[in-house]
Amino acid sequence: MGKLLFWVLIFIVALIAWRLWNIRQLHLRRRGESPPKNKPAQGEPMVRCVRCGVFLPREEARLTHNGYRCNDEACNRHD
């Protein structure tokens, strides 16, 4: 009897989960949105410091005549 109750409970939980998923899809369609897609996150372009070799976002790097440089004091001390 215990096994039967266990499987009935699993079946009910699965039906509720399926119903909730269908309600969400219907709600998104009514609002004119598509369901979220699994696309990779777009990150910032990275550059490599020509002096120390550290990769950093291009916005944080300084552009020099040799290439990109980081803003680290220890790296820039050897200019």
C-alpha positions as CSV (number, residue, x, y, z in Angstrom):
1,M,0.0,0.0,0.0
2,G,2.9,2.4,0.8
3,K,4.4,1.9,-2.7
4,L,1.1,2.7,-4.4
5,L,0.7,5.9,-2.4
6,F,4.3,6.9,-3.2
7,W,3.7,6.5,-7.0
8,V,0.4,8.3,-6.8
9,L,2.1,11.2,-5.0
10,I,4.9,11.3,-7.6
11,F,2.3,11.3,-10.4
12,I,0.3,14.2,-8.8
13,V,3.5,16.3,-8.3
14,A,4.5,15.7,-12.0
15,L,1.0,16.8,-13.2
16,I,1.1,20.0,-11.0
17,A,4.6,20.8,-12.4
18,W,3.5,20.3,-16.0
19,R,0.4,22.4,-15.4
20,L,2.4,25.3,-13.9
21,W,4.8,25.2,-16.8
22,N,1.9,25.3,-19.3
23,I,0.4,28.3,-17.5
24,R,3.7,30.2,-17.6
25,Q,4.0,29.5,-21.4
26,L,0.4,30.8,-21.9
27,H,1.1,33.9,-19.9
28,L,4.2,34.7,-21.9
29,R,2.4,34.2,-25.2
30,R,-0.4,36.6,-24.1
31,R,2.1,39.3,-23.1
32,G,3.8,38.9,-26.5
33,E,7.0,37.6,-25.2
34,S,8.8,34.5,-26.3
35,P,10.1,32.0,-23.7
36,P,13.7,32.7,-22.6
37,K,16.3,31.1,-24.8
38,N,19.5,29.5,-23.4
39,K,22.0,31.8,-25.1
40,P,25.5,32.3,-23.9
41,A,26.1,35.5,-21.9
42,Q,27.9,38.2,-23.9
43,G,30.9,39.5,-22.0
44,E,33.2,42.4,-22.6
45,P,36.0,42.2,-25.1
46,M,39.2,41.3,-23.3
47,V,42.8,42.4,-24.2
48,R,46.2,41.4,-23.0
49,C,48.7,43.7,-21.4
50,V,51.8,43.8,-23.5
51,R,54.1,44.2,-20.4
52,C,52.8,41.7,-17.9
53,G,50.5,39.5,-20.0
54,V,47.4,39.9,-17.8
55,F,44.0,39.8,-19.6
56,L,41.6,42.7,-18.7
57,P,38.5,44.3,-20.1
58,R,39.3,46.7,-23.0
59,E,37.5,49.5,-21.2
60,E,40.0,49.3,-18.3
61,A,43.1,49.1,-20.4
62,R,45.3,51.9,-21.7
63,L,46.1,52.0,-25.4
64,T,49.8,52.7,-26.0
65,H,52.0,52.7,-29.2
66,N,53.0,49.1,-28.4
67,G,49.5,47.8,-27.6
68,Y,47.2,47.6,-24.6
69,R,48.6,48.1,-21.0
70,C,47.0,47.5,-17.7
71,N,46.7,50.2,-15.0
72,D,48.8,48.2,-12.4
73,E,51.5,50.4,-10.7
74,A,54.0,47.6,-10.6
75,C,53.6,47.0,-14.3
76,N,53.9,50.6,-15.3
77,R,56.8,51.3,-13.0
78,H,59.2,49.7,-15.5
79,D,58.5,52.1,-18.4
